[in-house]
């Protein structure tokens, strides 16, 4: 049901796109009518159909882009002051397309764009889209009232919470439940669409609520004039003119995540094509150097603690690999001896063995150059990993996480990451976790690009 509602909202800009294009086509045909006004014979301006339609597509892209920037296409919450937001988007759009039509006649639109088309088209678009959105919003509100999506309001003081609670109930169209803070212990908050803590709470309780919602689709808001949690990402949101702080795992949210996913798919596909000949050569070298599989498969912990199949080029001898196929007991015994010896130069959760005897000659080269991680591009392509993020760990390692370190599981694991660029393998796990958490709380597409380019520098230096 939750996914259906998101898809319903995702289709809104697509429908807007078709409506704007259809209205433009009808307006263009209308301008070709010479007897539009009775008794008056209008002249048809010199227009080029191809140029005019290019203009229409450019203008439509601009409208959708402005709508995304100005939060007209929210995916999870009501649009703040819808009429004002829609009108601003439309006005910015009208000014922009008028500017393009005027100055574009010297570069792209040599035949010019009809002023009649721009004027009539833009006003019809305003009324049709606004009318469409009102109908869609009404249908969605009725759908929400009948759906299984619920809001839970956690309150501590009935007198201080009363006004906020009334505003919340009138703002959202979902079914609402209430609970006292002292009765929260056994409540499964991840079953709710939105959790709102109203008024004053102890910080420990706020942290507990956030921990219960961070690995789910549940959105967590806090309404209070008192303190807030400083060690997580938060952003102010207006709920019916009451300011609420929404606690998040990351600054990336909804549309930003969609752009990041599109970036991952596009970049991983291009990189697979570029490195395919290299991967073929590596596969041949692994086969020649030692018997066994070319690839190393293992279950790792991904986003929201879900297991996924992790793949790398095999860099160890098969009979010494602790992955359950070749002499597993002997391999595990050797591994335990190594991590308990002086060869282990990094203790705690992530041991690191210096001059590891289990690694092949080809494997040493692959690890030093990070080429053993190239097959993970396929994991990125199918969506179990991301190009940039925190390191994917084993279930046994995750069990040793402290509470604050579990925030690493709030996003997809990576091929490369902030900690790898600034620390490589020289960091202990606690320092690595802090760097990865810094990335999670400040990540952006531009930061991802910076980390990707910085990774090439780290690899070439052989760091």
N, C-alpha and C positions, 0 to 999 in steps of 0.2 A: 504493500500500500504506500509506503514511504517513497519507494523508487518510482511508482506510478505518478505520484504527485510531482516529483522533480522532473520527470519526463514531460508532464503536462505543462510545466512552466518553461522547460527548455524549448518546447515547440512554439512558444509565443513569439520570439524574434523571427522565427522561420515564417510563421503566418503573417507577421507584419511585413516581412520581405515580399511575399507574394501579393499582399494587398497593395503595397506601394507600387509595385511593378504593373499590376493590372490597372490601377487607377491611372498611371502614367500612359499606358497604351490607349485607354479609352479617351483620355484628354487629348492625346496626339491625333486620334481619329476625329475627335470633335473639332479640332482646329482646322481640319481639312474641309469642313463643311462651309461653303461660301454663303449660304442663305440662312445662317444661324439666327440672325435677327430679321424678323419679317419686314420686307420692304427695303432692306439694306443689303447690298451685295458686297461682301467682305473680300478683301484680297488675301490670297494664300501666300505667306512669306516663303522665301526660298529656304527649304529645310532638307537636310540629309537624314534619311531614316537611320542609317547606321550610326552616325555621330550622335543623333538624338537618343538612341537606345543605350549607347555607351555612357552618355551623360546620366541617364536614368539609373543604370547599374551603379555608377560611382556614387550618385546621390543616395541610393538605397543603402549601400555599404556604410556611408557616413552616418545615416540615421541610426542604424543598428549599433554602430560603434559609439555614438554619443549616448545612446540609451544604456549601453553597458557601463560606460564611464560614469554616468549620472545616476546609476542604480535604478534605472527604470525596469530592468529585467532581474529583479531579486528572485533567487531560487528557493529561499527558505523562510521568508518573513514578509509581512505586509509592506508595501511601498510607503515610505514616509511622505505624507501630503501629496497624494498621487496627482491631483490636478496641477499643482504648482510644478512638480517634477516633470510631468508630461509636457506642459506648456514651455518650460525652459528648454527641454530637448528639442521641441519643434521650432522654437525661435532661433536657437543656435544653428539648427539645421537649415532653416530658411536663409539666414544670413550667409552661411557657408556656401550653399548651392548657388545663391545669387552671385556671390563673389567668383565662384568657379565658372559660372556661365559667362560673366562679363570678361574676365581676364583669359578664360580658356579659348576665346575666339581667335586669339593670336597664336595659339600653340596647338590646340587639339580640335576645337569646334570651328572650323573655318567658315562653315555656313551659318554659324550662330545658333543660339537656342531661343525659341520663341518666348517672349515675356508673358504672353497669354497662357502658354503651357505651364510656366513656372508658377504664376499666380494662382490659376484655377487648380492646378494639381496639388499645390501645397495646402490650400484651404480644404479641399475635399479629403486629402490625407488626414488632416487634423481631425475633422469631424468623424470620419469613418473609423479611424484607429481608436479614437476616444470612445466611440459608441461600442466598438468591438470589445475593448478592454473592460468596459462596465459590465457587459454581458458575461464575459469570461470570469471576472472577479465575483460576480453574483453566483455563477455556477460553482466556482471553487469554494465559496463560503458554505454553500449548501452541501457540497461534497465533504468538506471538512467536518461539518456537524454530524454527518452520518458515518464518518470513517472511524477507525480504531486509534487514530492519532490523538494523544491527550497531552494536556499541560498539567504539571504538578506544581503547586505553589507551597513553598515551605515557609512558614511564618513563625516568628518568635514572640511578637507582641501584637495583640489584636487591635489595640488602639492606634499604634504607630503604623500598622500594616493595612488598615481598612481602606484608606484612600488609594493606595497603590494597587491593592487587590481589585477594587472596583474598576480602575483604569485598565488593568490587565484583562479582566473579563470582557470589557467592552471593545478592546483592541483586537484580540484574537478570536477566531471563529471556531476554535477547537473545544472539545469537552474539557472541563477543568475539574481537578481534584485538589483537595487541601490536606495538609498534614502539619502537625506541630513538630518543631525541630527535635524535641526530645523523643519522638516516636519514629525517627528516621532510620534507625539502625537496620531493620529488616526489609526496608523498601528497596526494590530493584529499579533504580532510577533509569537504567538503560532501556527500559520498556517505554519510556515517555519521550515524546517529541521535544518538549521544552521543559526544563526545570528552572524555577525562579525562586531564589531565596530573597525574602522580603524582610527588611529591617536589620537589626543588629544581631550578629553571630560571633561566637568565638572563632578565631582564625583556624584553630584545629578542625572545627566543624566545617568551615568553608572548604578547607583543604580536603576533607573527607568526601564532601559532596562532589568536588571537582574530580577526585580520583575515581569516583563511581561513574562519571559521565565521560571521561576523557577518551575512552576506547570504544565509543558508540556514536550514533548519529544524534544523540541528545545534546541540545544546546543549553548552556548553563548561564543564567543571568543573575546578577546580584543588585538589588535596589536598596541603597542605604546611604545615609549621610555620614557614616562612620568610616572605618578603615576598609581596605581591600587587600587582596593577595598580590604582593609585589613581584613574586618570582615566576609569574606566568604572564603570557600575552593577554592583554585585555583591550577592549575598545568600547567607547561609549555608544549606546543605542537609545534612541527616543522611543519609548513605549507609551503612546498616547500622551505625549508631552511630559512624561516622567523619565528622567535619565537613569538608565540601567547600565551596568558594566557587564559585558559579555566576556567570560573567560574562555580562552582558546588555547590550543596546543601550538598554533602557528599563526603567522600573519597571512598566510595563503588561505583563501576561503572561496569555495564554490567556483566562481568564474575563473579565479586565479588557478585553482586546481585543474580546471578543464584546459586552460592554456598550457599548464605544465605538462599535463598528460599528452596533449597534442605535440608539444615540443619533444617529449620523450620518444613518442612513436616516430616522428619525422627524423629526429637525429639518430636514433638507434638503427632505423632502416638504412639511412645513408651510410652510417659507419659500418654496418654489416656488409654492404656492397663494397666499400673501400677496402676493408680488411679481410674479405673472403679469400683472396689468394694467399694472404699471410696465414690465415687459419688452416688452409689446406696444407701448406708447407709445415706448419707446426704439428699437425696431425701425423704427417709422414715421419717427421723427426722423432716424435714420441714412440711410434711403433718400432722404428729402427733401434732406438736406444734401449728399450725395455719392453718385455711382453705385457700384455694386458690392454684394458680399455683406453681409448684416447681421452675420454672425458671422465671427470670425477663428479658423481652425483651425491647429494647429501640433503637431508632435511634441515632447514634453518627456520628461525622464527622471524616472521615478517610483520606487517602492519597489524595492529590490534592482536598481537600474540598468535596469529594464525600461521601454521606451518606451510612452507612452500618448498618446491624442489629447486635446490641451488646447484648450479653447474659451473665447472671450471675445467680447463685443461689439466689432465693428471700430471702432477709434478713429483709424485712419490712412487717408489716401487710398490706394486700391487700387494705383495705379501706383507708389506709393512704399513699399509694404510688402514686406519681404524674406521673402516666404513662397511664392515660386515660381510664382505665377500671372500677375501683371501686371507686365511690364517688369522682371523679376527682376534682370537684370544692372545696369540703371541704378539700381534701388533699392539694390542691394548696394553699388554704387560710392558713392552718396550717403551711405549709412550709414557706410561706412569713413571718408569725409571728415569726417563729423560727430564720430565718436568720436576722431578724430585732431586735432580742432580745440579751441579754447578753450571751445567750447559744452559739451564733455564735462566735467561737474563731479564725476564719480565714476569713477575709473579702476579698474584691475585687472579682475576677472572680470565685474563687472556695471556697464557704463557707463551714465550717465544724461545725457541731452541736455537742456539748458536751452532753452526756447522752441523746441522741436522743430518744424521747418517741415513735417514729414510728417503732423502731427496735425490733424484737422479741428476745426471749431468745436464740434460736438457731442462729438467725442472728448475735447477739453480738459475739458469739463464732466464727462464720464463718468469720466475718469481722476482728476480732483480729488475726486469723490465716491465713487470705487471702484465705481460702478454697472456699469462695463464687465465686472466679474468675476461678475455675477449668473448667467450661463449655466453657470458652474462648479458650481452646485448640482446640475446634472444629472450631472456627473462624480462628485460625492459620492454621489448616489443609486445609480449603477451600480457604485460601488466603486473607481474609479481614483484618487480623491482623498478627502481628509478635510476636515472643516470647519476643523480646527486642525492645524498641522504646519509643516514647513519649506517654503520657496519652491521651486516646480518650475522647474528650469533646463533650458536647451538642451543637447544633446549636446556641442557645442563648448565650452560653459562648464564642463561636468562634467569634460571632459578636462584642464582646468587645476586641478582640485581637488588640494590636498595630501592626504596619507594621512588625517590626522585629520578633514579636512572631508568625506571620503567617508562618514562616519557619518551624515551628513544623509540618505543614501539608505536608511537602515535602516527608515524608516517611510514611510507615504504622504504625498505633498505636500499642501499646504493651500490653502484660500481665504484664511484669515487666520492669523496666527501671533504668537508671542511677540515676535519681532524687529520685526514690523510695528507692534505696539502700542507698543513702547518706542523704536522708532527710525524707523518709517515708511520713507521713501526717503532719509533723511539719513545712513544708515550705509554704510560701505564693506563689502565682502563679508566680510572677516575678522571684523569686529565682529558682523555679522549672523549669521555661522555660529556664533560663540560663544554668542549668545543662543538660537539655535535648538537648539544642542546642550544648553544648560542645560534647555530645555523637554523635549527627548527624554529626558534622564536624570532628570527630576523630574515628568513629566507625570502627570496624573490627570484624572478626569472633572470634578472641581471646578475644576482649573486651566483646562480647556477652557471651562467656563462663564464663568469670570472673563475669559478672553481674548476670548470672543465678545461679552460685554457691553462690555468695554473698547474693542473695535473700533468699536462704534457711537459711542462718545464721540470717538474719534479722527476718524472720518469726519465727524461733525457739526461738529467744530472746524475741518475743512478743513485738517488738518495735513499 
